[in-house]
């Protein structure tokens, strides 16, 4: 079985955060490195999704698929009334 190539990345983290990582590693009976790989992988995935959604939103704006700010504000203000407005749609 071939093993994926790896590279060591170091980072200085606050001691309380390092202690929490150690506690989680101990609790899960995993290595500190495993915990860090999981956390970093989740963060990278989250940032990639954020970027994808941003590009999608910008494409909607470019295509004119927007809802006017006034409509959203009126809807939001109506939520605390006895007769809220329907959700604005484009």
C-alpha positions as CSV (number, residue, x, y, z in Angstrom):
1,X,0.0,0.0,0.0
2,X,1.5,3.4,-1.0
3,X,1.5,6.1,1.6
4,X,0.5,9.6,0.8
5,X,3.4,12.1,0.9
6,X,3.2,14.4,3.8
7,X,4.9,17.6,4.9
8,X,5.3,19.0,8.4
9,X,3.7,22.3,9.1
10,X,4.5,24.0,12.4
11,X,2.5,26.7,14.1
12,X,2.7,28.5,17.4
13,X,-0.6,28.3,19.2
14,X,-1.7,29.7,22.6
15,X,-1.0,27.3,25.4
16,X,-4.7,27.0,26.4
17,X,-5.5,25.9,22.8
18,X,-2.6,23.4,22.8
19,X,-3.9,22.0,26.1
20,X,-7.4,21.6,24.7
21,X,-5.9,19.7,21.7
22,X,-4.0,17.4,24.0
23,X,-7.2,16.8,26.1
24,X,-9.2,15.9,23.0
25,X,-6.4,13.7,21.7
26,X,-6.3,11.9,25.0
27,X,-10.1,11.5,25.2
28,X,-10.3,10.2,21.7
29,X,-7.2,8.1,22.1
30,X,-5.7,9.7,19.0
31,X,-2.4,11.5,18.4
32,X,-2.1,15.2,18.5
33,X,-1.2,15.1,14.8
34,X,-4.4,13.2,13.9
35,X,-6.4,15.9,15.8
36,X,-4.6,18.7,14.0
37,X,-5.1,17.0,10.6
38,X,-8.8,16.7,11.2
39,X,-9.1,20.3,12.3
40,X,-7.1,21.6,9.4
41,X,-9.0,19.5,6.9
42,X,-12.3,20.7,8.3
43,X,-11.2,24.4,8.1
44,X,-9.9,24.0,4.5
45,X,-13.2,22.4,3.5
46,X,-15.1,25.2,5.2
47,X,-13.0,27.9,3.4
48,X,-13.5,26.2,0.0
49,X,-17.2,26.1,0.6
50,X,-17.3,29.8,1.6
51,X,-15.4,30.6,-1.6
52,X,-17.7,28.5,-3.7
53,X,-20.8,30.2,-2.2
54,X,-19.3,33.7,-2.7
55,X,-18.6,33.0,-6.3
56,X,-22.2,31.6,-6.7
57,X,-23.6,34.7,-5.0
58,X,-21.5,37.0,-7.3
59,X,-22.8,35.2,-10.3
60,X,-26.4,35.8,-9.1
61,X,-25.7,39.5,-8.7
62,X,-24.1,39.6,-12.2
63,X,-27.2,37.9,-13.6
64,X,-29.5,40.3,-11.8
65,X,-30.9,37.7,-9.5
66,X,-31.1,40.0,-6.5
67,X,-33.7,41.2,-4.0
68,X,-33.8,44.9,-3.2
69,X,-32.5,46.0,0.2
70,X,-35.8,47.9,0.9
71,X,-37.8,44.7,0.4
72,X,-35.6,42.7,2.7
73,X,-35.6,45.5,5.3
74,X,-39.4,45.8,5.2
75,X,-39.8,42.1,5.6
76,X,-37.3,41.9,8.5
77,X,-39.1,44.8,10.3
78,X,-42.5,43.1,9.7
79,X,-41.4,40.0,11.6
80,X,-42.0,41.6,15.0
81,X,-45.6,42.6,14.0
82,X,-48.9,40.8,14.1
83,X,-48.9,40.5,10.3
84,X,-45.4,39.7,8.9
85,X,-44.8,40.2,5.2
86,X,-44.1,37.2,3.1
87,X,-40.5,36.4,2.4
88,X,-39.3,38.6,-0.5
89,X,-38.5,36.6,-3.6
90,X,-37.0,37.4,-7.0
